[in-house]
Amino acid sequence: MKLTVQVDERVTRLDVVRQGGGCRFRFDGGAEQDATLEEVEPGVYSILLNGRSYEAKIEPGADRLFVAVGGRRFAVQVRDPRAWDPGLKSRCSEGRESISTPMPGKVVRVLVSEGDSVQAGQGIIVVEAMKMQNEMKAPKAGRVVSVDVRPGDTVAAGQVLASVE
């Protein structure tokens, strides 16, 4: 899973692969690291990273999380690029917008046809990557002007799947 994470004012890219109770992760394309994470009570996590144990307390905020670790408190925002965000300004734009896949995978289902009317956030195409199905959504309300893939097609990260006008 590829995420964009903002900790206080620093923005970084985080790649995470879950493996049972643990995970492998990488920040900004650096070296992979292993960690185990266990929720010991609601909002409190025990983390084992590089042979050291940490306790993290997570408090939800209005538009971010607050994470306390080792006596320090951080404001954290996590964005999954696959998730539709109705608050993004680009979602109100005029003209054609392309729907592309953030990861390589295989097209499992095409949920619309050219000429169909769609609502903002409506599912357009389902792509399977790493045994997980991800629904690509319409960036805005409009009409589907092109569907560039078919079920069974292999797609590369960033490849345009369809366009809405």
Protein Blocks (a to p, Z undefined) as FASTA:
>chain_A
ZZdddehjbccddddddehjbccddeehiacdddddddfbghiacddeehiacddddddd
fkbccddeehiacddddddfkbccfkbmklmpgcjdddddfbdcddfbdcbdehiacdeh
iafbdcdeehiacddddfbgcddfbdcbdehiacdehiafbdcZZ
